[in-house]
Structure formats: structure tokens, C-alpha cells
Amino acid sequence: MTQVIETIDVDVPVSVAYNQWTRFEDFPKFLDEVDSITQVTDTLTEWTVTVAGQTRTFEAEITEQHPDERVAWNSTGGEADHAGVVTFHRLEDTKTRVTVQLDWEPKGLLEHLGAAVGVAGHAVKKDLGNFKQLVESEGQTGQGWRGDVE
């Protein structure tokens, strides 16, 4: 299992950062390897990603979600094995720290090589930079899902 932990501070209130993160269909706007996400139910999403030139599909289940605090998930089927959590920490009224922890199992030679040299960490850091740019430029453009999953 490979683990990546990355953090970024965004200049928006915690509710704005959280709302943007929970609009899963918007993930392709800031996650370079995500082609699409469909929210099937409040806790189940279907993902299509392209990693190292290979397209994979899988489902992920939200295992814990608390508005303005955290979202955790596990893959539940398909061609990817991963789990993660994103947390939101209020630093100031208009500043939030977003931390992503991602645990994943590389598949195939290219992914194993990428994991060995830290490609995933660089990708997550870049994606968080994309998230910062998106959420700071768009601001409060809509409501995310604010349900609670224990």
C-alpha cells in the first residue's frame, strides 16, 4: 500500500472549501487523472480515471462524512484499490487548511515504478493546487452535499 498525505491552505471559508469538495461531479475540473464521477447515491460514486495511460473504472463508498470537517471513502469494486480522507480545518474566517490522505495499491509495472519515485505525491500536490485555484476563483458557486455519514 502506498500512502500520500498533502496539505494546502485555501483563502475561502471552511464551508466554501467543503461544499466545493463534496460536488463530486466537479472533480475533473481539478483532478487531472479523473475523467468522470457519477454520484449514484448519497454514499456511492462511480469513477472513471486514466492513470499512466490506462483507463480504469471503480466505485467508491463514502464511509464517513461530517459537514465542514471530513469526508472519508473506500473503493468498493472495479479496477482500483484505494481509500482516503480529506479534512477541513478553519484557520481564519476566510482561510481553510485542506489535508488529503490517500492510501492506494499500485497495479502494474508503471504504477509500481511511479509509487517508488513518489509520482502520486506530486500528482496530489498538483491537484490540490488546482483545487485551490478553482475554489478561490469560483468562490461560493453552489451547495455541496451536507449530509452526515457516521
N, CA and C atoms as a LAMMPS dump frame, in Angstrom:
ITEM: TIMESTEP
0
ITEM: NUMBER OF ATOMS
450
ITEM: BOX BOUNDS ff ff ff
-5.0000000000000000e+02 5.0000000000000000e+02
-5.0000000000000000e+02 5.0000000000000000e+02
-5.0000000000000000e+02 5.0000000000000000e+02
ITEM: ATOMS id mol type element x y z
1 1 1 N 0.861 -1.178 0
2 1 2 C 0 0 0
3 1 3 C 0.902 1.234 0
4 2 1 N 0.553 2.184 -0.825
5 2 2 C 1.261 3.457 -0.903
6 2 3 C 0.404 4.512 -0.224
7 3 1 N 1.049 5.384 0.558
8 3 2 C 0.307 6.434 1.245
9 3 3 C 0.857 7.797 0.843
10 4 1 N -0.078 8.719 0.602
11 4 2 C 0.257 10.097 0.277
12 4 3 C -0.52 10.995 1.231
13 5 1 N 0.153 11.972 1.822
14 5 2 C -0.507 12.985 2.642
15 5 3 C -0.034 14.34 2.147
16 6 1 N -0.981 15.18 1.755
17 6 2 C -0.671 16.526 1.273
18 6 3 C -1.65 17.519 1.883
19 7 1 N -1.176 18.742 2.082
20 7 2 C -1.969 19.799 2.694
21 7 3 C -1.834 21.076 1.881
22 8 1 N -2.918 21.845 1.831
23 8 2 C -2.878 23.158 1.19
24 8 3 C -3.811 24.094 1.949
25 9 1 N -3.455 25.356 2.012
26 9 2 C -4.312 26.375 2.602
27 9 3 C -5.005 27.128 1.48
28 10 1 N -6.32 27.283 1.615
29 10 2 C -7.107 27.994 0.609
30 10 3 C -7.749 29.21 1.253
31 11 1 N -7.826 30.283 0.498
32 11 2 C -8.346 31.557 1.006
33 11 3 C -9.851 31.668 0.799
34 12 1 N -10.585 30.74 1.421
35 12 2 C -12.047 30.746 1.446
36 12 3 C -12.485 30.199 2.798
37 13 1 N -13.707 30.523 3.223
38 13 2 C -14.228 29.937 4.459
39 13 3 C -14.321 28.418 4.354
40 14 1 N -14.278 27.749 5.489
41 14 2 C -14.305 26.288 5.504
42 14 3 C -15.543 25.732 4.797
43 15 1 N -16.7 26.38 4.932
44 15 2 C -17.913 25.87 4.282
45 15 3 C -17.804 25.923 2.763
46 16 1 N -17.128 26.916 2.235
47 16 2 C -16.95 27.023 0.777
48 16 3 C -16.031 25.908 0.282
49 17 1 N -14.922 25.669 0.983
50 17 2 C -13.998 24.598 0.592
51 17 3 C -14.694 23.239 0.662
52 18 1 N -15.406 23.013 1.75
53 18 2 C -16.122 21.746 1.93
54 18 3 C -17.188 21.558 0.85
55 19 1 N -17.986 22.588 0.595
56 19 2 C -19.04 22.48 -0.421
57 19 3 C -18.459 22.141 -1.781
58 20 1 N -17.352 22.795 -2.161
59 20 2 C -16.741 22.504 -3.456
60 20 3 C -16.27 21.06 -3.498
61 21 1 N -15.645 20.59 -2.412
62 21 2 C -15.113 19.224 -2.402
63 21 3 C -16.219 18.188 -2.508
64 22 1 N -17.391 18.471 -1.988
65 22 2 C -18.464 17.468 -2
66 22 3 C -19.319 17.531 -3.265
67 23 1 N -18.958 18.345 -4.213
68 23 2 C -19.597 18.31 -5.538
69 23 3 C -18.734 17.396 -6.418
70 24 1 N -18.939 16.101 -6.229
71 24 2 C -18.046 15.102 -6.825
72 24 3 C -17.997 15.167 -8.342
73 25 1 N -19.112 15.525 -8.98
74 25 2 C -19.112 15.613 -10.441
75 25 3 C -18.16 16.702 -10.948
76 26 1 N -17.77 17.642 -10.07
77 26 2 C -16.815 18.694 -10.446
78 26 3 C -15.356 18.261 -10.327
79 27 1 N -15.081 17.075 -9.8
80 27 2 C -13.696 16.646 -9.597
81 27 3 C -12.83 16.729 -10.86
82 28 1 N -13.361 16.401 -12.051
83 28 2 C -12.494 16.519 -13.233
84 28 3 C -11.975 17.944 -13.474
85 29 1 N -12.597 18.947 -12.861
86 29 2 C -12.101 20.323 -13.006
87 29 3 C -10.767 20.533 -12.306
88 30 1 N -10.465 19.714 -11.289
89 30 2 C -9.208 19.93 -10.568
90 30 3 C -8.369 18.667 -10.37
91 31 1 N -8.933 17.504 -10.602
92 31 2 C -8.165 16.259 -10.502
93 31 3 C -7.81 15.789 -11.909
94 32 1 N -6.554 15.935 -12.278
95 32 2 C -6.113 15.687 -13.649
96 32 3 C -6.403 14.279 -14.157
97 33 1 N -6.338 13.273 -13.302
98 33 2 C -6.494 11.898 -13.76
99 33 3 C -7.936 11.41 -13.746
100 34 1 N -8.855 12.238 -13.241
101 34 2 C -10.263 11.846 -13.158
102 34 3 C -10.978 12.28 -14.432
103 35 1 N -11.564 11.304 -15.12
104 35 2 C -12.326 11.593 -16.332
105 35 3 C -13.761 11.959 -15.986
106 36 1 N -14.366 11.196 -15.05
107 36 2 C -15.743 11.483 -14.65
108 36 3 C -16.054 10.811 -13.323
109 37 1 N -17.024 11.39 -12.628
110 37 2 C -17.576 10.8 -11.412
111 37 3 C -19.087 10.975 -11.487
112 38 1 N -19.791 9.915 -11.169
113 38 2 C -21.244 9.963 -11.08
114 38 3 C -21.628 9.616 -9.647
115 39 1 N -22.42 10.479 -9.029
116 39 2 C -22.899 10.179 -7.692
117 39 3 C -24.174 9.352 -7.838
118 40 1 N -24.088 8.08 -7.473
119 40 2 C -25.182 7.131 -7.635
120 40 3 C -26.18 7.27 -6.489
121 41 1 N -25.676 7.344 -5.272
122 41 2 C -26.495 7.558 -4.079
123 41 3 C -25.759 8.583 -3.213
124 42 1 N -26.307 8.901 -2.05
125 42 2 C -25.631 9.829 -1.154
126 42 3 C -24.238 9.345 -0.762
127 43 1 N -24.03 8.019 -0.748
128 43 2 C -22.743 7.49 -0.29
129 43 3 C -21.987 6.67 -1.332
130 44 1 N -22.5 6.524 -2.541
131 44 2 C -21.831 5.718 -3.563
132 44 3 C -21.552 6.542 -4.81
133 45 1 N -20.294 6.48 -5.278
134 45 2 C -19.897 7.18 -6.502
135 45 3 C -19.249 6.193 -7.466
136 46 1 N -19.405 6.456 -8.757
137 46 2 C -18.744 5.675 -9.81
138 46 3 C -17.702 6.561 -10.476
139 47 1 N -16.483 6.079 -10.554
140 47 2 C -15.349 6.848 -11.068
141 47 3 C -14.812 6.236 -12.352
142 48 1 N -14.358 7.088 -13.263
143 48 2 C -13.548 6.691 -14.408
144 48 3 C -12.295 7.555 -14.356
145 49 1 N -11.141 6.907 -14.306
146 49 2 C -9.865 7.623 -14.215
147 49 3 C -8.917 7.087 -15.282
148 50 1 N -7.959 7.913 -15.655
149 50 2 C -6.891 7.474 -16.541
150 50 3 C -5.574 7.715 -15.832
151 51 1 N -4.866 6.625 -15.516
152 51 2 C -3.603 6.673 -14.794
153 51 3 C -2.557 5.956 -15.634
154 52 1 N -1.453 6.623 -15.873
155 52 2 C -0.355 6.046 -16.654
156 52 3 C -0.863 5.507 -17.993
157 53 1 N -1.792 6.241 -18.612
158 53 2 C -2.3 5.865 -19.921
159 53 3 C -3.345 4.766 -19.909
160 54 1 N -3.71 4.26 -18.721
161 54 2 C -4.701 3.194 -18.633
162 54 3 C -5.979 3.723 -17.979
163 55 1 N -7.107 3.478 -18.638
164 55 2 C -8.389 3.905 -18.096
165 55 3 C -8.948 2.801 -17.204
166 56 1 N -9.401 3.23 -16.024
167 56 2 C -9.97 2.283 -15.06
168 56 3 C -11.277 2.84 -14.531
169 57 1 N -12.169 1.929 -14.158
170 57 2 C -13.422 2.324 -13.52
171 57 3 C -13.524 1.605 -12.181
172 58 1 N -14.18 2.255 -11.232
173 58 2 C -14.397 1.656 -9.925
174 58 3 C -15.495 2.431 -9.208
175 59 1 N -15.972 1.844 -8.142
176 59 2 C -16.931 2.507 -7.269
177 59 3 C -16.221 2.866 -5.971
178 60 1 N -16.659 3.945 -5.363
179 60 2 C -16.143 4.332 -4.05
180 60 3 C -17.325 4.651 -3.156
181 61 1 N -17.231 4.177 -1.934
182 61 2 C -18.287 4.424 -0.959
183 61 3 C -17.795 5.404 0.092
184 62 1 N -18.601 6.421 0.365
185 62 2 C -18.284 7.36 1.428
186 62 3 C -18.574 6.637 2.742
187 63 1 N -17.54 6.494 3.561
188 63 2 C -17.663 5.747 4.806
189 63 3 C -17.856 6.656 6.008
190 64 1 N -17.495 7.916 5.852
191 64 2 C -17.674 8.892 6.93
192 64 3 C -17.72 10.276 6.304
193 65 1 N -18.668 11.075 6.744
194 65 2 C -18.757 12.437 6.229
195 65 3 C -19.41 13.317 7.283
196 66 1 N -18.733 14.409 7.614
197 66 2 C -19.234 15.373 8.579
198 66 3 C -19.038 16.764 7.982
199 67 1 N -20.138 17.499 7.754
200 67 2 C -20.042 18.797 7.096
201 67 3 C -18.991 19.713 7.723
202 68 1 N -18.199 20.321 6.842
203 68 2 C -17.148 21.272 7.187
204 68 3 C -15.999 20.648 7.975
205 69 1 N -15.964 19.298 8.075
206 69 2 C -14.897 18.64 8.823
207 69 3 C -14.134 17.598 8.016
208 70 1 N -14.855 16.596 7.473
209 70 2 C -14.147 15.497 6.813
210 70 3 C -15.052 14.691 5.894
211 71 1 N -14.393 14.045 4.912
212 71 2 C -15.027 13.076 4.027
213 71 3 C -14.033 11.924 3.884
214 72 1 N -14.489 10.702 4.172
215 72 2 C -13.632 9.515 4.025
216 72 3 C -14.314 8.532 3.08
217 73 1 N -13.526 7.745 2.359
218 73 2 C -14.078 6.813 1.38
219 73 3 C -13.181 5.596 1.229
220 74 1 N -13.761 4.551 0.657
221 74 2 C -13.058 3.325 0.257
222 74 3 C -13.553 2.919 -1.109
223 75 1 N -12.659 2.416 -1.938
224 75 2 C -13.122 1.829 -3.195
225 75 3 C -13.838 0.524 -2.854
226 76 1 N -14.861 0.203 -3.638
227 76 2 C -15.676 -0.971 -3.317
228 76 3 C -15.71 -1.991 -4.442
229 77 1 N -15.181 -1.659 -5.559
230 77 2 C -15.201 -2.609 -6.662
231 77 3 C -14.619 -1.981 -7.896
232 78 1 N -14.248 -2.799 -8.816
233 78 2 C -13.683 -2.294 -10.059
234 78 3 C -12.183 -2.483 -10.086
235 79 1 N -11.523 -1.608 -10.822
236 79 2 C -10.118 -1.808 -11.149
237 79 3 C -9.16 -0.955 -10.328
238 80 1 N -9.587 -0.443 -9.19
239 80 2 C -8.709 0.36 -8.351
240 80 3 C -8.953 -0.013 -6.9
241 81 1 N -7.878 -0.014 -6.121
242 81 2 C -7.962 -0.338 -4.704
243 81 3 C -7.369 0.834 -3.934
244 82 1 N -8.251 1.642 -3.336
245 82 2 C -7.745 2.78 -2.585
246 82 3 C -8.746 3.216 -1.517
247 83 1 N -8.241 4.024 -0.597
248 83 2 C -9.061 4.623 0.45
249 83 3 C -8.462 5.983 0.736
250 84 1 N -9.277 6.871 1.293
251 84 2 C -8.744 8.191 1.596
252 84 3 C -9.641 8.969 2.522
253 85 1 N -9.118 10.1 2.948
254 85 2 C -9.865 11.032 3.781
255 85 3 C -9.377 12.433 3.458
256 86 1 N -10.3 13.371 3.422
257 86 2 C -9.943 14.784 3.292
258 86 3 C -10.536 15.488 4.5
259 87 1 N -9.718 16.331 5.133
260 87 2 C -10.18 17.072 6.305
261 87 3 C -10.076 18.561 6.04
262 88 1 N -10.948 19.308 6.711
263 88 2 C -11.047 20.754 6.532
264 88 3 C -10.87 21.395 7.903
265 89 1 N -9.915 22.311 8.004
266 89 2 C -9.609 22.959 9.278
267 89 3 C -9.708 24.469 9.109
268 90 1 N -10.564 25.098 9.903
269 90 2 C -10.718 26.553 9.87
270 90 3 C -9.467 27.191 10.488
271 91 1 N -8.766 27.984 9.698
272 91 2 C -7.609 28.714 10.193
273 91 3 C -7.989 30.138 10.588
274 92 1 N -8.845 30.73 9.759
275 92 2 C -9.393 32.065 9.991
276 92 3 C -10.789 32.06 9.37
277 93 1 N -11.515 33.163 9.488
278 93 2 C -12.858 33.218 8.892
279 93 3 C -12.829 32.937 7.402
280 94 1 N -11.767 33.367 6.727
281 94 2 C -11.691 33.213 5.274
282 94 3 C -10.455 32.416 4.845
283 95 1 N -10.002 31.518 5.691
284 95 2 C -8.837 30.682 5.343
285 95 3 C -9.041 29.284 5.927
286 96 1 N -8.831 28.275 5.077
287 96 2 C -9.07 26.88 5.444
288 96 3 C -7.873 26.031 5.054
289 97 1 N -7.493 25.104 5.923
290 97 2 C -6.461 24.116 5.585
291 97 3 C -7.172 22.838 5.143
292 98 1 N -6.806 22.351 3.97
293 98 2 C -7.357 21.119 3.411
294 98 3 C -6.23 20.09 3.395
295 99 1 N -6.482 18.938 4.032
296 99 2 C -5.488 17.867 4.082
297 99 3 C -6.078 16.616 3.458
298 100 1 N -5.318 16.013 2.55
299 100 2 C -5.739 14.786 1.876
300 100 3 C -4.783 13.668 2.26
301 101 1 N -5.348 12.553 2.701
302 101 2 C -4.572 11.327 2.903
303 101 3 C -5.152 10.287 1.971
304 102 1 N -4.315 9.704 1.14
305 102 2 C -4.744 8.726 0.147
306 102 3 C -3.876 7.483 0.281
307 103 1 N -4.504 6.344 0.461
308 103 2 C -3.823 5.054 0.502
309 103 3 C -4.273 4.267 -0.718
310 104 1 N -3.336 3.756 -1.492
311 104 2 C -3.717 3.048 -2.708
312 104 3 C -2.743 1.923 -3.001
313 105 1 N -3.226 0.947 -3.739
314 105 2 C -2.451 -0.216 -4.124
315 105 3 C -2.093 -0.084 -5.608
316 106 1 N -0.801 0.154 -5.915
317 106 2 C -0.412 0.259 -7.329
318 106 3 C -0.677 -1.053 -8.067
319 107 1 N -1.055 -0.921 -9.335
320 107 2 C -1.288 -2.086 -10.183
321 107 3 C -0.42 -1.937 -11.432
322 108 1 N 0.269 -2.969 -11.781
323 108 2 C 1.083 -2.946 -12.986
324 108 3 C 2.435 -2.296 -12.758
325 109 1 N 3.324 -2.526 -13.69
326 109 2 C 4.697 -2.059 -13.585
327 109 3 C 4.807 -0.541 -13.51
328 110 1 N 4.11 0.183 -14.379
329 110 2 C 4.218 1.644 -14.387
330 110 3 C 3.754 2.251 -13.075
331 111 1 N 2.647 1.767 -12.524
332 111 2 C 2.157 2.314 -11.264
333 111 3 C 3.107 1.985 -10.112
334 112 1 N 3.685 0.777 -10.106
335 112 2 C 4.661 0.432 -9.067
336 112 3 C 5.901 1.321 -9.16
337 113 1 N 6.377 1.554 -10.367
338 113 2 C 7.522 2.457 -10.547
339 113 3 C 7.164 3.87 -10.117
340 114 1 N 5.987 4.34 -10.497
341 114 2 C 5.539 5.667 -10.101
342 114 3 C 5.449 5.807 -8.593
343 115 1 N 4.941 4.778 -7.926
344 115 2 C 4.843 4.805 -6.46
345 115 3 C 6.229 4.853 -5.836
346 116 1 N 7.175 4.121 -6.416
347 116 2 C 8.526 4.071 -5.859
348 116 3 C 9.227 5.425 -5.922
349 117 1 N 8.924 6.22 -6.919
350 117 2 C 9.607 7.519 -7.053
351 117 3 C 8.739 8.693 -6.619
352 118 1 N 7.585 8.415 -6.031
353 118 2 C 6.759 9.477 -5.456
354 118 3 C 5.885 10.243 -6.426
355 119 1 N 5.565 9.651 -7.569
356 119 2 C 4.731 10.336 -8.551
357 119 3 C 3.36 10.686 -7.965
358 120 1 N 2.792 9.789 -7.166
359 120 2 C 1.461 10.038 -6.597
360 120 3 C 1.462 11.28 -5.709
361 121 1 N 2.496 11.446 -4.904
362 121 2 C 2.582 12.63 -4.043
363 121 3 C 2.62 13.909 -4.851
364 122 1 N 3.378 13.908 -5.941
365 122 2 C 3.436 15.085 -6.811
366 122 3 C 2.081 15.347 -7.468
367 123 1 N 1.407 14.275 -7.873
368 123 2 C 0.098 14.431 -8.514
369 123 3 C -0.929 14.999 -7.533
370 124 1 N -0.935 14.499 -6.296
371 124 2 C -1.891 15.002 -5.299
372 124 3 C -1.591 16.463 -4.983
373 125 1 N -0.324 16.801 -4.864
374 125 2 C 0.047 18.202 -4.592
375 125 3 C -0.412 19.107 -5.729
376 126 1 N -0.224 18.66 -6.97
377 126 2 C -0.665 19.447 -8.124
378 126 3 C -2.188 19.578 -8.13
379 127 1 N -2.895 18.471 -7.851
380 127 2 C -4.355 18.5 -7.828
381 127 3 C -4.873 19.42 -6.73
382 128 1 N -4.222 19.44 -5.575
383 128 2 C -4.632 20.369 -4.519
384 128 3 C -4.401 21.815 -4.949
385 129 1 N -3.325 22.062 -5.683
386 129 2 C -3.107 23.401 -6.242
387 129 3 C -4.222 23.777 -7.206
388 130 1 N -4.657 22.809 -8.016
389 130 2 C -5.783 23.045 -8.925
390 130 3 C -7.067 23.327 -8.145
391 131 1 N -7.274 22.587 -7.038
392 131 2 C -8.441 22.815 -6.19
393 131 3 C -8.416 24.222 -5.616
394 132 1 N -7.253 24.645 -5.125
395 132 2 C -7.103 25.996 -4.568
396 132 3 C -7.486 27.047 -5.606
397 133 1 N -6.957 26.899 -6.798
398 133 2 C -7.252 27.857 -7.868
399 133 3 C -8.746 27.871 -8.182
400 134 1 N -9.36 26.692 -8.271
401 134 2 C -10.784 26.601 -8.586
402 134 3 C -11.639 27.234 -7.498
403 135 1 N -11.422 26.838 -6.254
404 135 2 C -12.297 27.296 -5.182
405 135 3 C -12.091 28.785 -4.886
406 136 1 N -10.879 29.286 -5.051
407 136 2 C -10.645 30.71 -4.818
408 136 3 C -11.18 31.563 -5.958
409 137 1 N -11.168 31.044 -7.173
410 137 2 C -11.656 31.844 -8.299
411 137 3 C -13.186 31.776 -8.426
412 138 1 N -13.782 30.613 -8.119
413 138 2 C -15.227 30.469 -8.259
414 138 3 C -15.975 30.829 -6.994
415 139 1 N -15.334 30.693 -5.834
416 139 2 C -15.997 31.017 -4.58
417 139 3 C -17.223 30.162 -4.346
418 140 1 N -18.229 30.722 -3.73
419 140 2 C -19.452 30.007 -3.385
420 140 3 C -20.351 29.937 -4.607
421 141 1 N -20.197 28.872 -5.411
422 141 2 C -20.997 28.749 -6.628
423 141 3 C -22.164 27.789 -6.471
424 142 1 N -22.246 27.134 -5.35
425 142 2 C -23.352 26.201 -5.148
426 142 3 C -23.152 25.411 -3.885
427 143 1 N -24.153 24.696 -3.534
428 143 2 C -24.127 23.908 -2.309
429 143 3 C -23.564 22.529 -2.6
430 144 1 N -22.75 22.017 -1.713
431 144 2 C -22.315 20.638 -1.77
432 144 3 C -23.298 19.79 -0.982
433 145 1 N -23.013 18.497 -0.886
434 145 2 C -23.866 17.626 -0.105
435 145 3 C -23.466 17.754 1.355
436 146 1 N -24.392 18.129 2.206
437 146 2 C -24.081 18.423 3.602
438 146 3 C -24.641 17.382 4.553
439 147 1 N -24.934 16.178 4.02
440 147 2 C -25.414 15.101 4.869
441 147 3 C -24.304 14.587 5.768
442 148 1 N -24.691 13.849 6.793
443 148 2 C -23.746 13.301 7.764
444 148 3 C -23.748 11.784 7.635
445 149 1 N -22.563 11.196 7.497
446 149 2 C -22.415 9.747 7.417
447 149 3 C -21.535 9.337 8.574
448 150 1 N -22.043 8.481 9.436
449 150 2 C -21.269 8.033 10.619
450 150 3 C -20.341 6.916 10.267
